[in-house]
Amino acid sequence: MRITLNGTAINVEGNPKYYDLVKDHKTEDGHEVLLVNVNGKLRELYHSVCEGDEISFISSTHHVGYESYRRSAVMLFQTALANISGDTAMHVAVHFTMGNGFYLTINELEEISEDFAVQIENEMRRLVSLALPFVKRSVSTDEAIRLFRERDMPDKEKLFRTRIASRVNIYNLDGYEDYYYGFMVHDTSVLKQFDLVPFKKGVILNLPGRNDPDTLQSVVTSEKLFAARSEGERWARKQNIGCVGDLNEKIINGESSQTVLTAEAMQEGAISNIAEMIVQRGGVKFVMIAGPSSSGKTTFSQRLSVQLRAFGMTPYYIGVDNYFLNREDLKPGPDGKVDFESLSSVDVEQFNKDMVALLAGEEVPIPTFDFIQGRRIYTGETIRLKKDDMLVIEGIHCLNGKMSYSLPSESKFLIYITALTQLCIDEHNRVPSADGRLIRRIVRDNRTRGYSASRTLALWDSVRKGEERNIFPFQESADVFFSSALPYEIAALKTYVMPLLFQVTQEDPSYQEAKRLLKFLDYFLAIPAEGIPVNSILREFIGGGCFRL
């Protein structure tokens, strides 16, 4: 057969699998081949090569390859546990990401001891040494429901009750069977980089990062982030919405309106608690809010301001974007491009000069940035802070000490906001928080900027890298974490985002990512937007809100 492999036409004999082509190859960056792109479609390595195939390699430095590695490592953990526990197979709960890995617990155990973690890790490494294949089989949806009912996996059973597709793909590793959202690697031999780190009541399955998949870094735990994620799970449990199947059942039973209002009320209570913390601390003049893209910073700032007013304070909102340097004053980096998300693009000196003057009780003119002209302008707006006045300042650099270097720490209250998705698809498949933010951004970019889904998807990798440089390293400095995610939001955003994703054509570089998101959205029943309150953070993305954004 004549095929094209990484841009080079070659002849192959017999009826090889993709694995036979790649087993002696690396990707251009020198990493293991985990999946292949064949004629614009993703394929696992067990498929057969066909005449005329145009094949390119995918490693874990690619988002899809990276997720397949992480997903396969979770199944490796579960298989090792099943092998150790024998007939009394234990249930693993995959809670959320911690660093590059996952925080896992075992439902039947109060905690995972260090000795037991070592046993599991040793069994995992034995399975890796055997190069065991991940075998996929297709079963009917009804058979999948029966299988997971027998295995006491109610999350999966509920999930498939509302699944329209008639078939479900089940993976088998060394006799252990499970369902996973997304592709798996070919066999266990590529899963060399991992370790288990006991943490709290479970373990962290530590995995390599996407940028350096051949190196395993030490786990850096965040107590504040862990607490925020755990609180999110507690919220979901209070509403009996731990997984997608739970949410779908509420929609089927006509409880979507109650679900929306309850979630919004719980979030409003959390915002009120933060406002109370600020007032009770005393002496706070600068409430500084930072978070990654599409976390709802602007609406949160407005809602927090409302709550501060309820406590007798007078807040003034300032966006750090208004202190951007004029476009002609921005200097390109080594690559010749201007990094608009870097702190160097902000007039930090003028910001600090103005804030110090406000702290001293002076009247200060506040700028506005004209993005069309690329210049900072002054419209005559001024602020003078009285006794019960404070500034609510929002921007990606607000937790970076260099942004407000001249302000005394006691005058600042730092808030980190992000959208930590509470839902899971089922107990073994998490809904990535980044996916929730990406869906939010696709909807908002289209509504406010006229961007296609393709354009937003193309920019997303760069956005994430900017967050890793400018936001995530400073999150631990926050006085409080706030999660803006709502357990019902994917069901509400579904109606808005699916038509945009269907517009991405097969020739588009973002096609595979669009298809992945469409498959993900297919798990959810839709919730109409009419019942979403006008002050909801979700209104920042779908429109119809009461705040001027």
N, C-alpha and C positions, 0 to 999 in steps of 0.2 A: 504494500500500500504506500501511496505517496501522501505524506503529511507535512505540515509546517510546525516545527518545534522552536519556540522562542525566536521566530522570524526567519529561521533557516529551513529550507525544504529538504526533507530526507526521505529515504525509503525504509520501510519496516517490513519484516517477514512474519508470517504466521498470523496469529490472532492475539496480540499482546494486550494486556491491561495497561492502564495509564501508570500503574505502579511499576510495571516492567520498564517503562521508559524513564522514569524519574529516580529509580532506586540508586543509580550510580551518579546522580546529578545533584547539584546544589542550585539555588537561585543565584541571580547575579550578585546579590549581596552576601553570598556564601552560606546561606542558611538552609535548613532542611525544607524540602518540598512537602507541603501538607495537603494542598488541594491543587487543582488545575482549572484554568479558564479555557473552555473549549468552545470555539465559535461564539464567544460572547456570553457563554453560560458557565456557571460554576459546576464542577463535577468532583465527586470523591474518586479516590484512586482505584477503586475496585472495578470501575466501568471499563468496557472494552474500547479499544481504539477503532475508529472508523475511517474509511477512505476520505481524504480531503480535509481531515481535522486540522484546525489551526489552534495550536496548544501553547499556552504560556503558564509558567509556574507561579504558585502562590505560597509564600512562606508566612511565618508568624509576624513578620514586620508589616504585613498587610492586615487591615482590620478584620477581614473575614477569616484569614488564617489564624490570627491571634485568638479570636473567639473560639475557633474549633479546637485549638490547643487547650484552652481553659475549660471548655465544656468536656473534652475527653478526659482531662485530669480529674474532674469531678466524678465521672463514671469509674475511673480507675480507683478512686478512693472508695466508692460505694461497693465495687466488686471485691476489693481487699477486705472490707468490713464484712461483707456477706460470707466470704471464704473463712474468716476467723470465727464468726458467730455460728456458722453451720445452719442447723435447722431453725434456730431461733434468730432469723435474720432481723437486723435492727434497721430502723428507719432514719435516714439522714435528712436533716433540714438544712438547705442552703439559704442562709439568711441574707447576706449582702456582701458587697466587695469590701475588702480591707487591704489597702495598698494595691498590689497587683493580683492578689488572690481573693479568697472567699472565707468568710467566717461560717463555720459549720458546727452544728450540734447533732447529737444522737438522741432522738426522742425518748428512748428507754433509759437513758443515763442522766443523772443529775449533773454530772460533769465528766469530762474525758481526762483521765489521769495521764501523766507523762508516760508511764509505762505502757498504757494501752495505746497511746499515740505512737510510740515506738514500734509496737507490734503491727499496727496498721501500716506505718511507713515501710517497715521491712517487707511486708507482704506486697505492697505497691511496687517496691523495687524488684522483687522477685518476678512479678507479672511483667514489668518492663523488660527484664532480661530475657523473657520467653518470646518477645515480639508477637504477642497474641493479637489477632485481627479483631477489629470492631465490625461485627457482621450485622448487616441491616436486612430486615425482612418487612414486607408490607402485609398488614392484616386489615380486615374490615373494621370500621369504627365500632360496630357492635361487639366484635371480638375484643377490641382494645378495652372497652368499658368493662366487659366481663373479666378480662385479665387483671385489670387494676382493682376491681372490686375484690377479687380473690386475694390479691396481695395487700389489701387494706390500704390503698392509696386513694382516699376520697377526693383529693384535689384533682388528680388526673381523671377520675371517673366523672366528676362534675364538668371538667373542661370539655370532654368529648361528647357530652350530652347535647351541647349547643354547636358542635362542629358540623358544618355543612358538608365537608369533604367526606367521601365514602370510605377512604382508605387512610391508614395511619402507619407511619414508619416506626418500627421498634428496633432498637439496637441490642445486640447480645455481646457480652464480653465474658469469656470463661464461664458461661452458663448463667450469668446475671443479666436479666433483661430489664430495659427501661425505655421511656420515651424522652427524647431531647429536642429542644427547639433549635434546629440548625444542624449543619454537617459535623461529622467527626473525622479525626485523623484515620489513617489506614490501619495502623497497628500501634501497640504500646511502646515499641522501641524508640519512637521519637520523643516520648514523654520523660526525658532524662532529668530535666530541671524542675525540682520541686522539693519542698520539705514541709513538715507539719510542726506548727508552733502552738503549744497549748495556750489558750487565752480565755479568760473568764470561765464560762461553763462548757466551752467547746474547744475547737482548734482553728487556727488559720491555716488553710491550705495555701502556702506561699508559692507563688509562681513567678517566672521571669517577666520583665516588662517588655512591651512591644518594641521599644527602640533598641533593646539589647537582649534578644531572646535566648542567647547562649550563656547568660550570666544571671545567677540568682542573687538578688540583693537581700540584705537583712530586712526583716519586717519592722516598719516604723508604725507603731500603733498610735491612734489618736483617741484619747478618752472622750473628748468633746464630740467628735464625729460619731464614735460608737454610741454614746448616749443619745445623740439626735436620731440615729438610725433605729435604735431600740425603742425610742419613744414613738417613732413613726409606726413601727410594727404594733406597739401597744394601742395606738389610735385605731389601726385597722382591725385589730382583734375586738376592740370595744364595739365596733360597728358590724362585727361578724363578716368582715371583708378581708380575708387573708390571701385569697387567690382570685384569679379571673373568673373561675367557675362560681365563686360566691357572689361576685358582682353581677354576673349574668343572671343568676337565680333571682336576685333582688329586682332586676329590670323586668324579668318574666313575670314576677309576682306583683308588678305595679308599684314597687317601692322606690323607684328611681328618684322621685321628688324628695321623699324623706331622706334618702341617702345623701343627696346633694346638700340639703339644708343642714343636716347633722354635721357633715364634714366642714361646711363653711362656718358653722357655729363653733366647732372645736378649734378651727384655725383663728377665728376672731378672738376667742378666749386666750389663745397663746400670744397673740399680738398685744392684747390688753395686759397680760402678765409682764411682757417685756417693758411696756410703757411704765407700769408700776415699779419695776426694778430700777428704771432710769430715774424716776422721781424720788424714790426712796434713797438712792445713793447720795443725792445732793451734790451741788456744785457742777453738774454736767451741763456744758454749754454746746458740745459738739457730739451729736449722734452720727457716727460714721458707718456706712453700710456698704459692704462689698459682697460680690458673689459672681459666679460664672454666668455665661450667656443664657438668656431666657429663664432665669431663676425668678423673675418677677420683682426685681429690685424697685422699680419705679412705683408700681402699685403698692407694694409693701411700705415704701416710704410714706405714701399718702395715707394709707390706713393707720400706720403708726402715728402719724401726725394727728389724725382724728382722735386717737386714744389719748395722746398727750394733752390735747385740748380738754378732754373729759376729766383729766387730772388737774386742770387749772393752768397748764403751761401754754405758751404761745410759740409754736414751732415755725421756722422759716425753712423752706426747701431750697437746697442748692445742688445742682448737678456738677460734678467735677469736669464734665465735658465742656462746660462754659469757660474753663481755664485752659483749654487747648492752646498751644502755641499757634500763631498765624502760620498758614500753610507754607509761606515762603521761608519761614524760619526753621522749618523742620529739616533735619539732616538725614540723608539716607545711610543705611547701615553698610556693612562690608559687602552685602549682596547687591548693593545699588538700589534697594527698595526702602521706603520709609515704613517703619513699624509704628502704625498709629496706636497700637495698644500698649506700647512701651511707656514707662514713666517719663522717659526723655521727651515725649510728645506733649507733656503737660508743663505749664508755667508754674512750677512748684514754688519758686521764689515769690511770685506775686500772690499766689494762694496763701502762703504762710504770712506774708506781710498783711494781707487783708484780714486774716483770721486773728492775728495778734492784735490788730487795731480794734476789731470787734470785741475781743475779750477785754480790752482796756476801756470799753464803753464809747468808742468813737463811732461816728456815722461813716459808713463805707459804701461806695458805689459798687454794685454787683454787675459783672459782665454777662453778656449772652453771646454764645458763639453762633455765627452765621455760617452754616455748613455749605451754603451755595457759594458765598464769596470766599470761604476759607479764612475768615478773620474774626477776631474777638471784637465785639462792639459794646458800647455803653448806651443804654436807653434812658438813663436818668433814674433807674431804680436804685434805691439805697436801703441799707439796713442799719439800725442801731439796737443793740441788745439791752433790754431792761432786765430787771431782777428775775422774772419768770420766763424769759425768752430763751430760746435755744435754736441752733441750726441742725437740721436733718440733712446730712450731706451724703450723696449717693455717687459711687463710682468704683471702677474695678480696682483702684489702687488704695482704697480707703483704709485697708488693714496694713498696708506697707508703712512702717514707721517713717520712712523718708518723705512720705507725702505730707505729713503734718509734724515735721521734726521740731518746730518751734513752739508747739502747744504742750502745755503741761499734761501729763498723763491723767491726772485727776479730773481734768476738764473734758475728757473724751470717754465715750461709751461706744465700743466697737461691736458691730453685729455682722455675722457671716450668714448670708442667705443662700440656700441652694434648694434644688428640687429633688429630695431624696425619696424616690418612688417607694411606696409602702407595699404595693402589690407584688405578688409573684404569679407567674403563669401556672406553676404548680410547685410543690415543695422542693423540686430539684432544678427548676428553671426560673431564674429571677427576671424581672423586668428591669433592664439597666436604666439607671437614672439618666444617663446621657441620652438614651433613646427618647425618654419623655421630654427632655429639653429640646432635642432636635425636632421632634414633632411640633412642639410649641413654636419653635423658630420658623419652621417652614410655613406655618399658618400665618404668623405675624408678618414675616418678610413679604409674603404675597399680598397681604391686605394693605400694609402701610408703604411698601416700597415697590410693589409690582414685580418682585422677584419670582422667577419660576422655582419649582422644587429642585430642579436640576442645578440651578445656580447656588441655592442654599446648601445643597448636598456637597457641591464642589468646594465650597468654602469651609465646610465644617471641620475638616482635619486641621486646617490652619487655625481655626478658632480654638480647637481643643489644645493645640500646642501652645497658643498664647495664654490659655488658662493655666497650663502647667508651669509656665514661667512667671506669670504676673499675679496669680490669684491663689492657687492651692498652697504654695509655700508659706503663706501668711495666715492661713485659716485658724491655726491654733492660737493666734494672738487675740482672737475675738473674745469678748466677754460673754457672748451668747450665740448659739447656733439656732437658726430658724429654717425649717423646711417648708417650702411653699407648695410642695406636691399635694395634690388632692386625689384620694383613692378612686374617684369616679372620672378623672379628667381625660384619660385615653378614650373612654367610651364617648365622651362629649366632643373631643377633637376629631374623632374618626370621620364624621360626616364632612368636616372641612378639609382634612388633609388627603383623603383617599383620591378625590378627583385630581389633585395636584400631582400626586405620585404616579397616577396612571398616564399623565402627560409625558413622563420621561420615556423616551424611545429606546429601543434595543441598541441603537448605535451610540447612545450617550454613555460616557464613562461612568456615570452615576447610576446606570440602569440596575446593576446588581443590588446596590444599596436600596434603591426604590422598591425593588421586588421583595427584598428582605423585610422592609417595613410594612409592605402590603400584606405579606404573609402573617406578620406579627399582629397587625390590626384585625385580621380575620378571626382572631380568637375572641374579640370583644363584640357584644351587642351594643348598639348605639343608644346614647341618651340625648334627647333634644335639648337645645341650648336655652329654650325659653324660660326654664325654671332656674337658670343660674343667676344669682343675685348680681346687681349692677356694680357692686363694689368688690366682686370676686377677683382674685388675682388672675383667674383664667380669662377675664374680660380684657386684660392687657393684650391678649393674643387673638381672641376671636372678635373683639370689638363690642360695642354696645355698653361700655362701662360709664360710670358717673364721674371718673377722674379725668382731668386734663393731663394727657401724657405727652 
